[in-house]
């Protein structure tokens, strides 16, 4: 997995950034030889309006797409499922979506879309997703480790094949347990603190602000976190038609994402131009963005194929796919454009 540590970013900044007017700016001079498309080409993007796709927001807001001759049109959707339908029908070229369990079976059946670039990655440490245990059970010693969850009730939002189920599965793996060893209960995130307080569940998978609410009220404490460091659960996917018929546009789209990611490292994550891009394309507030943990965007836009293989394995072993043998990931991933972006920009 990617080792996105402060030390690495410091070394990268020293080697590949320019000091301009008291701030650091990404050196993108290596991309100067990439000609813009003439005439410009329209690229339609359906996306779920969350911060995990912010490289696209910055690329649009700061004119990077325009620089490469791309007229990028955004269309907000309520879910990745809606974006996938648009991609499959040829109504959009690119989608910003979560990698849900149903996608693996669709790829096995021949769904003609491919992951072409990563969205945001889970933090390497102090990640937002936590497995909480009821404080009374922790205080009594009934649950002091993940192994003690065997036979217990665990709340997680989303039901079978969901991201919640996946994260619980990864936590349980640390104690050689599976979801078959526990009673997994589908409870909405907003209802989870009340379920913990009412003792309807023994443990729960939560992220902020609901995890903070349960902890501050004294009803729960953290049992485990950071069980998926560097994981990619969202990605930019493109239709097979877009990749095959307009590869030059796909190449420039991913190159623009890479440039944007390099403008979002360290303190530059909160640069005023980037804040404007975030607010223009999500329902978040400036206060929430500034006070929250920075989201991680790999400046090398690598698609973590090994991590994706692990996601596929977990869903398959949980019985959430329509097939039993490991999926050939070439049905799901096309690294052509991320590799080309790094050839153009250089590695950080």
DRENNUMI-948077 format. One line per field, with one value per atom (N, C-alpha, C): chain; x negated, y negated, z. Coordinates in steps of 0.1 Angstrom, whole numbers, plus 2048, in hexadecimal, padded with zeros to 3 digits. Example, Ala and Ser with C-alpha at 12.3 -4.5 7.8 and 13.67 -1.06 7.14 Angstrom:
chain = (A  A  A  A  A  A)
x = (77C  785  77C  780  777  77F)
y = (839  82D  821  816  80B  800)
z = (84E  84E  84E  847  847  84F)
This chain:
chain = (A  A  A  A  A  A  A  A  A  A  A  A  A  A  A  A  A  A  A  A  A  A  A  A  A  A  A  A  A  A  A  A  A  A  A  A  A  A  A  A  A  A  A  A  A  A  A  A  A  A  A  A  A  A  A  A  A  A  A  A  A  A  A  A  A  A  A  A  A  A  A  A  A  A  A  A  A  A  A  A  A  A  A  A  A  A  A  A  A  A  A  A  A  A  A  A  A  A  A  A  A  A  A  A  A  A  A  A  A  A  A  A  A  A  A  A  A  A  A  A  A  A  A  A  A  A  A  A  A  A  A  A  A  A  A  A  A  A  A  A  A  A  A  A  A  A  A  A  A  A  A  A  A  A  A  A  A  A  A  A  A  A  A  A  A  A  A  A  A  A  A  A  A  A  A  A  A  A  A  A  A  A  A  A  A  A  A  A  A  A  A  A  A  A  A  A  A  A  A  A  A  A  A  A  A  A  A  A  A  A  A  A  A  A  A  A  A  A  A  A  A  A  A  A  A  A  A  A  A  A  A  A  A  A  A  A  A  A  A  A  A  A  A  A  A  A  A  A  A  A  A  A  A  A  A  A  A  A  A  A  A  A  A  A  A  A  A  A  A  A  A  A  A  A  A  A  A  A  A  A  A  A  A  A  A  A  A  A  A  A  A  A  A  A  A  A  A  A  A  A  A  A  A  A  A  A  A  A  A  A  A  A  A  A  A  A  A  A  A  A  A  A  A  A  A  A  A  A  A  A  A  A  A  A  A  A  A  A  A  A  A  A  A  A  A  A  A  A  A  A  A  A  A  A  A  A  A  A  A  A  A  A  A  A  A  A  A  A  A  A  A  A  A  A  A  A  A  A  A  A  A  A  A  A  A  A  A  A  A  A  A  A  A  A  A  A  A  A  A  A  A  A  A  A  A  A  A  A  A  A  A  A  A  A  A  A  A  A  A  A  A  A  A  A  A  A  A  A  A  A  A  A  A  A  A  A  A  A  A  A  A  A  A  A  A  A  A  A  A  A  A  A  A  A  A  A  A  A  A  A  A  A  A  A  A  A  A  A  A  A  A  A  A  A  A  A  A  A  A  A  A  A  A  A  A  A  A  A  A  A  A  A  A  A  A  A  A  A  A  A  A  A  A  A  A  A  A  A  A  A  A  A  A  A  A  A  A  A  A  A  A  A  A  A  A  A  A  A  A  A  A  A  A  A  A  A  A  A  A  A  A  A  A  A  A  A  A  A  A  A  A  A  A  A  A  A  A  A  A  A  A  A  A  A  A  A  A  A  A  A  A  A  A  A  A  A  A  A  A  A  A  A  A  A  A  A  A  A  A  A  A  A  A  A  A  A  A  A  A  A  A  A  A  A  A  A  A  A  A  A  A  A  A  A  A  A  A  A  A  A  A  A  A  A  A  A  A  A  A  A  A  A  A  A  A  A  A  A  A  A  A  A  A  A  A  A  A  A  A  A  A  A  A  A  A  A  A  A  A  A  A  A  A  A  A  A  A  A  A  A  A  A  A  A  A  A  A  A  A  A  A  A  A  A  A  A  A  A  A  A  A  A  A  A  A  A  A  A  A  A  A  A  A  A  A  A  A  A  A  A  A  A  A  A  A  A  A  A  A  A  A  A  A  A  A  A  A  A  A  A  A  A  A  A  A  A  A  A  A  A  A  A  A  A  A  A  A  A  A  A  A  A  A  A  A  A  A  A  A  A  A  A  A  A  A  A  A  A  A  A  A  A  A  A  A  A  A  A  A  A  A  A  A  A  A  A  A  A  A  A  A  A  A  A  A  A  A  A  A  A  A  A  A  A  A  A  A  A  A  A  A  A  A  A  A  A  A  A  A  A  A  A  A  A  A  A  A  A  A  A  A  A  A  A  A  A  A  A  A  A  A  A  A  A  A  A  A  A  A  A  A  A  A  A  A  A  A  A  A  A  A  A  A  A  A  A  A  A  A  A  A  A  A  A  A  A  A  A  A  A  A  A  A  A  A  A  A  A  A  A  A  A  A  A  A  A  A  A  A  A  A  A  A  A  A  A  A  A  A  A  A  A  A  A  A  A  A  A  A  A  A  A  A  A  A  A  A  A  A  A  A  A  A  A  A  A  A  A  A  A  A  A  A  A  A  A  A  A  A  A  A  A  A  A  A  A  A  A  A  A  A  A  A  A  A  A  A  A  A  A  A  A  A  A  A  A  A  A  A  A  A  A  A  A  A  A  A  A  A  A  A  A  A  A  A  A  A  A  A  A  A  A  A  A  A  A  A  A  A  A  A  A  A  A  A  A  A  A  A  A  A  A  A  A  A  A  A  A  A  A  A  A  A  A  A  A  A  A  A  A  A  A  A  A)
x = (7F8  800  7F7  7FE  7F6  7F2  7E5  7E0  7E0  7ED  7EE  7EC  7DF  7DC  7D7  7D7  7D2  7C4  7BC  7AE  7AD  7B5  7B5  7BA  7C4  7C9  7BE  7B7  7AC  7A1  79D  793  798  7A5  7AB  7AB  7AF  7B0  7A2  798  78B  786  78A  785  78D  79A  7A3  7AB  7A9  7B1  7A9  7AF  7A9  7AE  7A5  7A9  7AD  7BA  7BE  7C6  7C2  7C9  7CC  7C3  7C5  7CD  7D1  7D8  7D2  7D5  7D0  7DA  7D5  7DE  7D8  7E1  7DD  7D6  7CB  7C4  7CA  7D2  7D8  7D2  7C6  7BF  7BD  7BC  7BA  7C6  7D2  7DE  7DF  7D6  7D7  7D7  7D2  7D1  7DE  7E8  7F4  7FE  800  809  817  81E  82C  834  83F  847  84D  84C  851  859  866  86E  870  874  876  881  87F  889  890  89D  8A6  8A4  8A3  8A2  8AD  8B7  8C2  8BE  8BF  8BC  8C7  8CC  8D6  8CF  8D2  8CB  8D4  8D0  8D7  8D0  8D7  8D0  8CA  8BF  8B8  8A9  8A2  894  88B  88F  886  883  88A  888  883  87C  879  86E  866  85C  863  86F  876  87B  880  885  87A  86E  863  85E  85E  85A  863  870  879  878  878  879  86C  861  854  84F  858  856  84C  84A  841  847  854  85B  85A  85D  85D  850  845  838  835  83B  839  844  84C  856  862  865  871  87C  888  893  89B  898  89D  8AA  8B4  8C2  8C5  8C8  8CB  8DA  8DE  8EC  8ED  8F3  8F4  8FE  8FB  904  905  90F  912  909  906  8FE  8F6  8EC  8E4  8EB  8F6  8FE  905  909  90E  904  8F8  8ED  8E9  8E9  8E6  8F0  8FD  908  905  902  8FF  8F3  8E8  8DD  8E0  8E8  8EB  8F4  8FC  905  8FE  8F1  8EA  8EE  8F5  8F9  8EE  8E5  8D9  8CC  8C1  8B4  8AD  8AE  8A6  8B0  8AD  8B5  8AC  8B0  8AA  8B2  8AE  8B7  8B0  8B7  8B2  8B2  8A7  8A6  8AE  8BB  8C4  8C3  8C9  8C8  8CE  8D9  8E0  8D8  8CF  8C6  8BE  8B9  8B0  8B8  8C4  8CC  8CF  8D2  8D4  8C8  8BC  8B0  8AE  8B1  8B0  8BA  8C5  8CF  8CB  8C1  8BC  8C0  8C3  8C6  8BA  8BD  8B2  8AF  8AA  8A5  898  88E  882  87E  877  871  865  865  85A  851  856  84F  855  84D  852  859  863  868  85F  865  85D  85A  850  84B  84E  850  852  844  845  839  830  823  81A  81C  820  822  82C  833  83D  849  84C  857  865  86E  87B  884  882  88B  886  88F  88B  895  88F  898  899  8A5  8A7  8AD  8AB  8B1  8B8  8C3  8CA  8C1  8C2  8B8  8BB  8C7  8CA  8C3  8C3  8BD  8AE  8A8  89A  896  89D  89A  89A  8A4  8A5  89B  894  88B  891  89E  8A5  8A0  89D  897  88B  87F  873  86A  86F  867  871  86C  875  879  870  873  880  882  88E  89B  89B  8A7  8AE  8A8  8AE  8BC  8C6  8D3  8DB  8D4  8DA  8E1  8E9  8F1  8EA  8E7  8E0  8E8  8EA  8F2  8E9  8EE  8E7  8F1  8F0  8F9  8F7  902  901  906  906  90A  900  904  8FB  8F4  8E7  8DF  8DB  8DF  8DD  8CE  8CB  8BE  8BD  8C8  8C8  8C4  8CA  8C7  8B9  8B4  8A6  89C  89F  896  897  8A2  8A4  89C  89D  895  886  881  873  86F  877  874  874  87E  87F  873  86E  863  857  855  84A  84A  856  857  85B  859  85D  86C  874  882  888  894  89B  8A9  8B1  8BE  8C7  8C3  8CB  8CA  8C0  8BD  8C4  8CB  8D2  8E0  8E8  8F5  8F4  8F4  8F3  901  903  910  90F  918  919  920  918  91E  918  921  91C  912  909  8FE  904  90E  913  91A  91F  926  91C  910  907  903  901  8FF  90A  917  922  923  91F  91F  914  909  8FF  904  90A  90F  91A  923  92E  929  91C  916  91C  921  926  91B  90F  903  8F8  8EE  8E2  8D7  8D6  8CC  8D2  8CB  8D0  8C5  8C7  8BD  8C2  8BB  8BF  8B4  8B8  8AE  8B4  8AB  8AF  8BB  8C5  8C5  8CC  8D1  8D9  8D0  8C4  8BB  8B7  8B5  8B2  8BD  8CA  8D5  8D6  8D4  8D5  8CA  8BE  8B3  8B5  8B8  8BA  8C5  8CF  8DA  8D7  8CC  8C7  8CD  8D4  8DA  8D1  8C6  8BD  8AF  8A6  898  892  887  881  87B  87E  878  86D  870  866  868  85E  85F  852  852  846  844  84F  84E  84E  84F  84D  845  838  830  82D  82F  82B  835  841  84A  851  854  85C  86A  874  882  88A  885  88B  881  887  87E  885  87D  882  882  88E  890  894  890  894  89B  8A4  8AA  8A0  8A2  89A  89A  8A5  8A7  89D  89D  895  886  882  874  870  878  875  876  880  882  87B  878  872  867  85D  852  84A  849  841  848  856  85D  85C  85D  85B  84D  843  835  834  83A  839  841  84C  855  84D  847  83F  833  82C  821  825  831  836  839  83E  840  833  829  81C  816  817  813  81A  827  830  82B  829  824  818  80F  802  804  810  813  81B  81C  825  81D  810  807  804  802  7FE  807  802  80A  812  80D  815  822  825  832  83D  839  843  840  839  837  845  846  853  85A  851  857  85D  856  85B  868  868  874  880  87E  889  88E  884  888  890  88C  893  8A1  8A3  8B0  8B9  8B3  8BC  8C1  8BC  8BF  8C4  8C5  8C9  8D3  8D9  8E2  8DB  8CE  8C6  8C5  8C0  8BE  8AF  8AB  89D  898  8A0  89C  89A  8A3  8A1  895  892  886  879  879  86D  86B  875  874  873  877  876  868  865  858  857  84C  84A  84C  852  854  848  844  838  83A  832  832  824  822  815  80F  804  7FF  7FA  7F9  7F5  801  80D  819  818  811  810  81D  821  82D  828  82C  827  82E  828  82F  82F  824  823  82F  831  83C  849  84B  858  85A  84F  850  855  850  854  863  867  876  87E  87A  881  881  876  875  87F  87F  888  896  89B  8A9  8AC  8A2  8A4  8A5  89C  89C  8A8  8AE  8BA  8C6  8C5  8D0  8D8  8D2  8D9  8D7  8D0  8CE  8D6  8D8  8DF  8D5  8C9  8BE  8B6  8AD  8A6  897  892  883  87F  873  86E  871  875  877  86A  86A  85F  860  857  859  857  853  852  861  86A  878  87D  876  87A  870  864  85A  852  850  848  83D  831  826  81F  824  81D  81B  826  826  81E  81F  817  808  804  7F6  7F1  7FA  7F6  7F5  7FD  7FC  7EF  7EB  7DE  7D2  7D3  7C9  7C7  7D3  7D3  7CE  7D3  7D0  7C4  7C0  7B6  7BC  7B5  7BA  7B5  7BE  7BB  7B7)
y = (80C  800  7F3  7E8  7DC  7D7  7D3  7CE  7BF  7B9  7AB  7A4  7A4  79E  78F  788  77A  77A  784  784  785  78E  78F  782  77B  76F  764  764  75A  75C  769  76C  768  76B  768  759  751  743  73D  742  73C  73F  74B  74F  749  747  745  738  730  724  717  70D  700  6F7  6EE  6E5  6D8  6D4  6C8  6BF  6B3  6A9  6AE  6B6  6BA  6C6  6CD  6DA  6E3  6F0  6FA  6FC  6FE  700  70C  715  721  71E  724  723  72C  726  72E  72B  726  722  72E  73A  746  748  743  745  73B  732  727  72C  738  73D  745  745  74C  742  743  73A  73B  72F  730  736  73C  741  735  736  72B  731  72F  727  72E  727  72D  738  742  74D  74C  74F  750  75D  75D  769  767  770  770  778  773  77A  77A  786  788  78B  784  786  785  78C  78A  77E  774  768  769  770  771  76E  76B  767  771  77D  788  786  77E  77C  76D  767  759  756  760  75D  758  75D  759  74B  748  73A  730  733  72A  728  733  733  72A  72A  722  713  711  703  6FC  703  6FC  6FC  701  700  70A  715  71F  727  72A  731  728  71B  712  712  712  711  71D  728  734  735  72B  72C  735  735  73D  734  735  72E  738  738  742  73D  745  742  74B  745  74D  74F  75B  75E  766  760  766  771  77C  788  78B  792  796  7A2  7AA  7B7  7BB  7C4  7C9  7D2  7D8  7E1  7D9  7CD  7C4  7C0  7BD  7BA  7C6  7D2  7DE  7E0  7DD  7DF  7D5  7C8  7BE  7C3  7C8  7CD  7D8  7E2  7ED  7E9  7DF  7DA  7D1  7CD  7C4  7B5  7B2  7A4  79C  7A2  79B  7A2  79C  7A2  7A7  7A0  7A3  7A2  7AB  7AA  7AA  7A3  7A3  7AB  7B8  7C1  7C8  7CF  7D8  7E6  7EE  7FB  804  807  80F  81D  826  835  839  832  836  834  82A  828  834  83B  847  851  854  85D  857  84A  844  845  842  844  852  85C  86A  86D  866  868  860  858  850  842  83C  82D  826  81D  817  809  809  7FC  801  7F7  7FA  7EF  7F3  7E9  7E3  7D6  7CF  7C6  7C3  7BB  7BD  7BB  7BC  7B0  7B2  7A7  7A5  7A0  79E  7AC  7AC  7B8  7B7  7C3  7C2  7BE  7B6  7B2  7BE  7BC  7C6  7C8  7BD  7BE  7B3  7B6  7AD  7AB  7B6  7B6  7B3  7AF  7AB  7B6  7C2  7CE  7D5  7D7  7DD  7E9  7F3  7FD  7FA  7F7  7F3  7FF  7FF  809  802  807  801  800  7F5  7F2  7FB  7FF  808  816  81A  827  826  81A  818  818  810  80E  81B  824  831  83B  838  842  84C  84B  854  853  847  845  83D  843  83B  83C  844  846  84A  84A  84E  85D  865  873  875  86B  86C  869  865  862  86F  87A  886  888  88A  88C  87F  874  867  860  856  84F  842  841  835  82D  820  818  812  812  80D  808  7FD  7F8  7FE  801  805  814  81D  82A  833  83E  847  841  843  83E  830  829  81B  818  80B  807  809  807  80A  819  822  830  833  82D  82E  82A  81E  819  822  826  82F  83C  841  84E  84C  840  83E  83C  837  836  844  84C  85A  862  860  868  867  85C  85B  865  86B  876  883  884  890  894  889  88B  886  88A  885  881  87B  876  882  88E  89A  89D  896  898  88E  885  87A  879  871  86D  85F  85D  850  84A  83E  838  82B  829  81E  812  808  7FD  7F0  7E7  7DA  7D3  7CC  7C5  7BC  7B4  7AA  7B1  7BE  7C5  7CD  7CE  7D7  7D2  7C5  7C1  7C5  7C4  7C7  7D6  7DE  7ED  7F1  7EA  7EE  7EA  7DF  7DA  7E4  7E9  7F2  800  802  810  81A  814  81D  823  81E  824  824  82C  82D  824  823  81B  815  80B  804  7FE  7FE  7F8  7EA  7E0  7D2  7C9  7BE  7B3  7A6  79C  78F  789  783  77E  788  793  79C  7A4  7A7  7AD  7A4  797  78D  78C  78C  78B  796  7A3  7AE  7AE  7AA  7A9  79E  792  787  789  791  793  79E  7A4  7AE  7BC  7BE  7CB  7D5  7D0  7D9  7D4  7DD  7D9  7E1  7DC  7E2  7F0  7FA  807  809  804  805  7FA  7F6  7EE  7F0  7E9  7EB  7F9  800  80E  80F  803  803  7F7  7F6  7EA  7EA  7DE  7DC  7E2  7E7  7EE  7E4  7E9  7E1  7E7  7E0  7E6  7DE  7D3  7CB  7C9  7C7  7C6  7BF  7BA  7B5  7C0  7C3  7CE  7C7  7CE  7C9  7D4  7CF  7D9  7DF  7EB  7F1  7E9  7E4  7DC  7D0  7C9  7BD  7C1  7CC  7D0  7D4  7DB  7E0  7D6  7CD  7C4  7B7  7B3  7A6  7A7  7B0  7B2  7A5  79C  790  787  787  780  786  793  79B  798  798  796  788  77E  770  76E  775  775  77A  785  78B  782  77D  774  768  762  757  75A  766  76B  76C  771  772  764  75A  74D  747  749  744  74A  757  75D  757  753  74D  73F  739  72C  72C  739  73B  741  741  747  73E  743  73B  72F  724  718  713  717  713  719  724  72A  71F  715  70B  6FE  6FE  6F2  6EC  6DF  6D9  6DE  6E0  6E5  6F3  6FB  709  709  700  6FF  6FB  6F2  6EE  6FA  702  70E  718  71A  724  71F  712  70D  70C  70B  70A  717  722  72F  739  735  73D  735  73C  736  732  733  730  721  71E  710  70D  701  6FD  701  6FF  702  711  719  728  72C  726  72A  726  71A  716  71D  721  728  737  73C  74B  74F  75C  762  760  75C  75B  769  768  774  777  784  788  78A  783  785  788  793  798  78F  788  780  788  795  79E  7A5  7A2  7A7  7B6  7BE  7CC  7D3  7DC  7E4  7F0  7F1  7FC  809  810  81C  827  828  832  830  823  820  823  820  824  833  83B  849  84E  847  84B  847  83C  839  843  847  851  85E  862  86F  86F  864  863  865  85E  85F  86D  872  880  88A  889  893  891  885  882  887  88C  891  887  87B  870  86F  878  878  884  883  88E  898  897  8A0  8A4  8AE  8B4  8B3  8B2  8B1  8A2  89F  891  88B  87F  878  873  874  86F  85F  858  84A  842  848  840  83D  844  841  835  830  825  819  81B  811  80E  802  7FE  7F4  7F8  7EF  7E7  7E8  7E2  7D3  7CC  7BE  7B8  7C0  7BB  7BD  7C8  7CA  7BF  7BB  7B0  7A3  7A1  794  793  79E  79E  79D  7A3  7A2  793  78C  77E  775  777  76E  772  77E  783  788  791  797  78E  78D  786  78F)
z = (800  800  800  7FD  7FC  80A  80B  817  817  819  817  825  829  835  834  83F  83E  839  83D  838  829  823  815  80E  813  80D  80E  819  81B  810  80E  804  7F6  7F4  7E7  7E4  7EF  7ED  7EA  7F1  7EE  7E0  7DB  7CE  7C2  7C4  7B9  7BA  7C3  7C4  7C4  7BF  7BE  7C9  7CE  7D8  7D1  7D2  7CB  7D4  7D6  7DE  7EC  7F2  800  802  7F7  7F8  7ED  7F0  7E6  7DB  7CF  7C3  7BC  7B7  7B0  7A3  7A1  794  789  780  776  768  768  75B  752  758  74F  746  74A  742  737  735  72B  71D  71B  70D  709  712  70F  709  6FC  6F5  6F9  6FA  6FD  6F1  6F3  6E8  6E1  6D4  6CB  6BF  6BF  6C8  6D6  6E0  6ED  6ED  6F5  6F6  703  702  70E  715  722  72A  735  735  73E  74A  756  763  76C  770  77A  787  792  79E  7AB  7B5  7C2  7C9  7CD  7D2  7E0  7E1  7ED  7EB  7F6  7F5  7EF  7EE  7E9  7DA  7D3  7C5  7C2  7CD  7CC  7C2  7BD  7B3  7A6  7A3  797  79A  7A6  7A9  7A7  7AC  7AB  79C  795  787  77F  782  77B  77F  78D  792  78E  78E  78B  77D  774  766  760  767  762  757  758  74D  741  743  737  730  738  733  729  72B  723  718  716  70C  70F  71C  721  726  721  726  72F  73C  745  74B  749  74E  75A  766  771  772  777  77A  787  791  79E  79E  7A4  7A6  7B4  7B8  7C6  7CA  7C1  7C4  7B9  7BC  7B1  7A8  7AD  7A5  799  79C  792  788  78D  783  77A  780  778  76D  770  766  75B  75E  754  74B  752  74A  741  746  73E  732  734  729  71F  723  71A  71C  727  729  72F  736  73B  738  739  736  742  74D  759  765  76F  77B  787  791  79E  7A8  7AB  7B2  7BD  7C6  7D0  7C9  7CD  7C8  7D1  7CE  7D6  7D1  7D9  7D6  7C9  7C6  7BA  7AD  7AE  7A2  79E  7A8  7A5  79C  7A0  798  78A  78A  77D  774  779  771  76D  775  771  766  765  75A  74E  74F  743  742  74E  74E  748  73E  737  73C  749  74F  756  757  75D  767  772  77B  774  773  76C  775  781  78A  798  7A2  7B0  7B4  7BD  7C5  7D1  7DC  7E8  7EF  7F7  7FE  80D  813  822  828  833  839  83E  83F  844  853  85A  868  86C  878  87D  873  86C  862  869  861  867  86B  865  867  874  87D  88A  88E  894  899  8A8  8AD  8BA  8C2  8CF  8D8  8E3  8E7  8F3  8FF  905  910  91C  91E  92A  927  91B  918  918  914  915  924  92C  93A  942  93E  945  941  936  930  927  924  91C  90D  909  8FC  8FD  8FC  8FD  8F1  8E7  8DB  8D0  8C4  8B8  8BA  8BF  8C1  8CA  8D3  8DC  8D5  8C9  8C1  8BC  8BD  8B8  8BF  8B7  8BC  8BF  8BE  8C2  8B7  8BB  8B1  8AD  8A0  89B  891  894  88B  880  874  868  85E  858  84E  841  83A  82C  829  832  82F  827  822  81B  810  80F  804  805  810  811  815  814  81A  828  830  83E  841  83A  83B  838  82E  82A  835  83B  845  852  855  861  85E  852  84E  850  84B  84D  85B  863  872  878  875  87A  876  86A  865  86E  876  87F  88A  88C  896  890  883  87B  87C  87D  87D  86F  86C  860  865  85B  85E  863  860  864  873  879  887  890  88A  891  88C  893  88E  889  87C  876  874  879  879  870  867  85E  865  86A  871  86A  868  862  86B  865  86C  877  873  87D  889  887  891  89A  896  89D  8AC  8AE  8BC  8C6  8C1  8C9  8CB  8C1  8C2  8CC  8CD  8D7  8E5  8E6  8F3  8F8  8EF  8F3  8F4  8F2  8F3  8E9  8DD  8D2  8CB  8CB  8C5  8CF  8CD  8D6  8D1  8C4  8BD  8B1  8AB  89F  897  88A  881  87E  880  87F  87A  874  871  877  877  87C  874  879  887  891  88B  894  89E  89A  8A3  8AE  8AB  8B5  8BF  8BA  8C2  8CC  8C8  8D1  8DB  8D7  8E0  8EB  8E6  8EF  8F9  8F5  8FF  909  908  911  90F  904  901  8FA  8F4  8EC  8EC  8E9  8E7  8DB  8D6  8CA  8CE  8C6  8C7  8BD  8B1  8A6  89B  894  889  880  875  86C  867  864  860  850  84A  83B  837  83C  838  829  823  815  80C  811  808  7FF  7F3  7E9  7E8  7ED  7EC  7E2  7DC  7D2  7C7  7BB  7AF  7A4  79A  78E  784  77E  775  767  75C  74F  747  73E  736  72C  728  71E  711  70D  701  702  70D  70F  70D  714  714  706  6FF  6F1  6E6  6E7  6DC  6DE  6EB  6EE  6F8  6F5  6FF  702  6F8  6FA  705  705  70F  71D  71D  72A  72F  727  72B  732  72C  731  73D  73E  74A  756  755  760  763  759  75B  763  760  768  776  779  786  78E  787  78E  791  788  78B  797  797  7A2  7AF  7AF  7BC  7C1  7B8  7BC  7C1  7BE  7C4  7D1  7D6  7E2  7ED  7ED  7F7  802  80E  81A  81C  81F  822  816  809  7FD  7FD  804  805  808  810  814  80D  802  7FA  7F6  7F5  7F3  7E6  7DB  7CE  7D0  7D8  7DA  7E3  7ED  7F5  7EC  7E3  7DA  7D2  7CE  7C6  7CE  7DA  7E3  7E5  7E9  7EC  7E0  7D4  7C8  7C4  7C9  7C4  7CF  7DC  7E7  7EF  7F9  802  80F  80F  81B  81E  829  82D  82E  82D  82F  83D  847  854  856  850  851  84A  83F  837  83F  844  84B  858  85F  86C  86B  860  85E  85A  85B  857  848  843  834  82D  822  81A  812  811  80A  7FB  7F3  7E4  7E0  7DA  7D6  7CB  7CC  7C1  7B5  7B7  7AC  7A6  7AA  7A5  7A2  7AB  7A9  7AD  7A5  7A8  7B0  7BD  7C6  7C2  7B8  7B3  7BE  7C6  7D0  7DA  7DE  7E7  7E1  7D4  7CE  7CE  7CC  7CC  7DA  7E4  7F2  7F4  7EF  7F0  7E9  7DD  7D5  7DD  7E3  7EA  7F6  7FE  809  805  7FB  7F7  7F2  7EB  7E5  7F0  7FA  805  80E  80E  816  80E  802  7FA  7F3  7F1  7EB  7DC  7D6  7C7  7C1  7B4  7AD  7A8  7AB  7A6  7B2  7B1  7BC  7BA  7AE  7AC  7AB  7AF  7AE  7A1  7A0  794  78D  780  779  779  780  782  776  76B  75E  759  75F  75C  763  76D  775  774  771  772  765  762  756  75C  75D  762  758  74B  740  743  747  748  754  760  76B  768  762  75E  755  74B  742  749  753  75A  762  768  76F  765  75A  74F  74C  74B  748  753  75F  76A  772  771  77A  787  78E  79B  7A7  7B0  7BD  7C8)
